[in-house]
Amino acid sequence: MYGTIFNLKVKNGHAQLLIDYMKELESPEGMVAWFLMDPDVDRSDWIGVAVFKDKESHISNAKRPQQHENFMEMMKHLDEEPTWTDGTYVIGNLNCDS
């Protein structure tokens, strides 16, 4: 699996707006999962994780015109562009019993 971990600096007062927008998005082809965390430590610096079945799916998604539109809409709720760390996930476990 392949993907990205990203940091988002959420504008003051935009947290719920960002959540509402992200809930509307459809998962692109090849996406396995994605998560958005509001950490306990710094409430304005959120952490996101996107998981794709392979690097090709990740790159294909990044090149989609709809992805650019999604990014531009997301930027309305951020103070600055996200930082991204792309790479191969070497181990993981998703236990969703709840």
SEMAR-718708 format. One line per field, with one value per residue (C-alpha): residue in three letters; residue number from 1; chain; y negated, x, z negated. Coordinates in Angstrom, 3 decimals. Layout:
res	ALA	...
n	NUM	...
chain	A	...
north	Y	...
east	X	...
up	Z	...
! end
This chain:
res	MET	TYR	GLY	THR	ILE	PHE	ASN	LEU	LYS	VAL	LYS	ASN	GLY	HIS	ALA	GLN	LEU	LEU	ILE	ASP	TYR	MET	LYS	GLU	LEU	GLU	SER	PRO	GLU	GLY	MET	VAL	ALA	TRP	PHE	LEU	MET	ASP	PRO	ASP	VAL	ASP	ARG	SER	ASP	TRP	ILE	GLY	VAL	ALA	VAL	PHE	LYS	ASP	LYS	GLU	SER	HIS	ILE	SER	ASN	ALA	LYS	ARG	PRO	GLN	GLN	HIS	GLU	ASN	PHE	MET	GLU	MET	MET	LYS	HIS	LEU	ASP	GLU	GLU	PRO	THR	TRP	THR	ASP	GLY	THR	TYR	VAL	ILE	GLY	ASN	LEU	ASN	CYS	ASP	SER
n	1	2	3	4	5	6	7	8	9	10	11	12	13	14	15	16	17	18	19	20	21	22	23	24	25	26	27	28	29	30	31	32	33	34	35	36	37	38	39	40	41	42	43	44	45	46	47	48	49	50	51	52	53	54	55	56	57	58	59	60	61	62	63	64	65	66	67	68	69	70	71	72	73	74	75	76	77	78	79	80	81	82	83	84	85	86	87	88	89	90	91	92	93	94	95	96	97	98
chain	A	A	A	A	A	A	A	A	A	A	A	A	A	A	A	A	A	A	A	A	A	A	A	A	A	A	A	A	A	A	A	A	A	A	A	A	A	A	A	A	A	A	A	A	A	A	A	A	A	A	A	A	A	A	A	A	A	A	A	A	A	A	A	A	A	A	A	A	A	A	A	A	A	A	A	A	A	A	A	A	A	A	A	A	A	A	A	A	A	A	A	A	A	A	A	A	A	A
north	0.000	-3.563	-6.966	-10.219	-11.712	-15.414	-18.285	-20.883	-24.264	-24.878	-28.471	-29.639	-28.919	-26.630	-23.213	-22.148	-23.646	-21.549	-18.413	-18.996	-19.481	-16.401	-14.260	-15.152	-13.848	-10.540	-8.146	-7.943	-4.693	-2.802	-4.490	-2.057	-4.486	-7.998	-9.615	-13.137	-13.687	-16.668	-16.075	-16.800	-18.794	-21.513	-21.915	-24.006	-21.590	-18.551	-15.346	-13.420	-9.980	-8.715	-5.068	-3.789	-0.253	-1.254	-4.206	-4.310	-4.850	-7.648	-9.403	-8.904	-10.537	-13.478	-14.126	-14.151	-17.594	-16.882	-16.400	-19.868	-21.315	-19.469	-20.857	-24.431	-24.096	-22.639	-25.577	-27.941	-26.418	-26.393	-29.051	-27.614	-24.758	-21.344	-19.592	-16.130	-13.000	-10.329	-6.773	-3.050	-1.713	1.248	2.637	1.878	3.262	1.911	3.508	2.121	4.182	1.165
east	0.000	1.052	-0.128	0.514	0.483	-0.298	-0.532	-3.296	-3.265	-7.003	-8.236	-9.774	-13.511	-13.261	-12.932	-16.556	-16.705	-13.671	-15.185	-18.482	-16.681	-14.485	-17.550	-18.954	-15.947	-16.149	-13.231	-11.283	-10.467	-7.715	-8.228	-8.259	-8.919	-8.391	-8.405	-8.335	-7.185	-7.735	-4.814	-5.040	-1.787	-2.196	-5.846	-5.118	-2.598	-4.559	-3.038	-4.405	-3.619	-4.548	-4.007	-4.083	-3.695	-0.510	1.626	0.026	-3.441	-2.067	-0.421	-3.489	-5.651	-3.259	-3.528	-7.354	-8.877	-11.485	-8.689	-7.361	-10.856	-11.154	-7.779	-8.747	-11.982	-10.109	-7.656	-10.537	-10.418	-6.624	-4.080	-1.424	-0.791	-0.507	2.808	2.896	4.942	4.408	5.618	5.014	3.225	5.316	2.994	-0.462	-3.575	-7.108	-9.371	-12.874	-14.971	-16.875
up	0.000	0.661	-0.451	-2.183	-5.647	-5.686	-8.137	-7.893	-9.654	-10.044	-10.073	-13.313	-13.200	-10.156	-11.808	-11.358	-7.863	-6.876	-8.401	-6.597	-3.284	-3.716	-4.484	-1.039	0.891	2.716	2.442	5.704	7.437	5.642	2.270	-0.641	-3.505	-4.741	-8.167	-9.545	-13.146	-15.427	-17.824	-21.541	-21.500	-18.843	-17.921	-14.805	-13.247	-12.074	-10.698	-7.727	-6.377	-2.921	-1.956	1.629	2.925	4.787	5.862	9.296	7.754	5.578	8.530	10.717	8.059	7.723	11.474	11.562	12.273	9.567	7.032	7.841	7.359	4.030	2.950	3.833	1.862	-1.120	-1.027	-1.875	-5.372	-5.849	-6.813	-4.490	-2.098	-3.758	-4.173	-2.580	-3.252	-0.588	-0.851	-1.070	-4.130	-5.240	-7.922	-9.283	-10.869	-10.574	-13.162	-12.712	-15.120	-16.423
! end
